[in-house]
Amino acid sequence: MEARRAEIISINADLSVRTRAASPRSKCLYLFGFRRKLVVSPDESAPEYAMLVLTDPTKSGSTETFPQKDFREGAKMLAGRVDPPTESAGALHKLLTLVVQVAVDDLENTYTEQDVAFAYRKLARQATARVQRWEADAAACESALADNENRRLASALSRAQRDQETRLADLEKSQYVVITRGTDPTQALNILIYQTFGGVLPGPERTDTPTEAEAGVQTGYGIKVTSQGRLEEWSLGTLEGFSTGGYMLIAAAKPTAVRLPPVKVRSAGESGVTGFADQRMLEVALLKPGPKSTGDPLERAIEGMLKQGQANAANALHDAVLHR
C-alpha cells in the first residue's frame, strides 16, 4: 500500500491536486466525501481514515490489494467469491451490498474481503436460522389457534372490537382498547407468551406513553427505537398485510398504556396505536393465520434483516475483525 501513496503539495480551486511520492512513514487520510487523499505529517498522530481493501480480481493468484471506494462495484466483484454466491442479484446480493457499503463507509476500521465474506456469511446464516425458527414457531401458533381458550378469547375480543368502532372518539374514556396486528410466527408466539406489545420480556410498569412525535415516526416510517424506548405499532382495525406468512393477533390494552391517533383521523382501519414493546397488555389471543406467502421465505428473512441493516452489518464486521 505504501507505494500507492502520494503527498499533496497543492490543491487547486477545482479540488484537483498535485502530488509527489510519499515517504514510507507518511500517513494517508482518505476523505471519502471528496475522494481525495490528504497526507498527515509523520510528526502528527492523526489516525488514518479507513477503507475496504480488496485483491485484484483480474490477476489470478495475485495478492496485490487496492482500496475499493465504490460499494456497488465492490459487491459485484465479491458476488462470486462469497459463500453463498449472490450472482449479483436478489436478496442475498442486497445483503452483500449492504455489508460492503458499511465497510467502505466505516471511518475507524480497515476491512479486507475476508472480513466482508465472514460478515456476509454470518448474516446469511442468521437469515437461514430465522426461516427455520419461523417453521417451528408456526407449528406452535397452529396449536395455539386450535386451543379452545384461545378461541373463546379471540371471539370475545372480536366482538368488543366491532362494538368499539361505534365509539372511536371516546376511546380514552374506555376501560380498554381493542387492537390488532399481524406479524411473523416468531414474534406472534412471543407476544402470546409474554403478553407484551412487542413480544419481549416485560419491563417495569411505566406511567408514560409514547409522545405524539415519536409515535408518528413509528407509524409513518417504521422506526421502532426512540429516545423513550422501543415502540411497537398495532391497529384499531384488522389489517392483514403484515400478517402475510404469519399470524394476526388481537389484544386489549389500557388506554393509558398507548398513544392513540388523533380523533380527527381516527378510524377502525389503518390508525396506528403505539405502545412500548416491553409493556404488558390486558389480554391477547391469536386471531387467525395471515395470507400464505408465495415468495421465498429466505428472501423475506433477509428483507426483514435489511430494515435494521446498518447495525446488523456493523456488528457482523466487528465480529469478523475479532476472528482474524
Secondary structure, DSSP 8 states (H G I E B T S, - for coil): -GGG-EEEEEE-TTS-EEEEE--TT-EEEEETTTTEEEEE-TT--------EEEE-TTSTT---EEEE--HHHHHHHHTTTSSS--TT-HHHHHHHHHHHHHHHH-SS--EEHHHHHHHHHHHHHHHHHHHHHHHHHHHHHHHHHH-HHHHHHHHHHHHHHHHHTT-GGGGGGSS-EEEEEEE-HHHHHHHHHH-BTTSS------S----HHHHHHHHHH---EETTEEEEEEESS---GGGTTSEEEEEEE-GGGEE---GGG--SSS-EEEEETTSB-SEEEEEEE-----S-HHHHHHHHHHTTHHHHHHHHHHHHHHT-
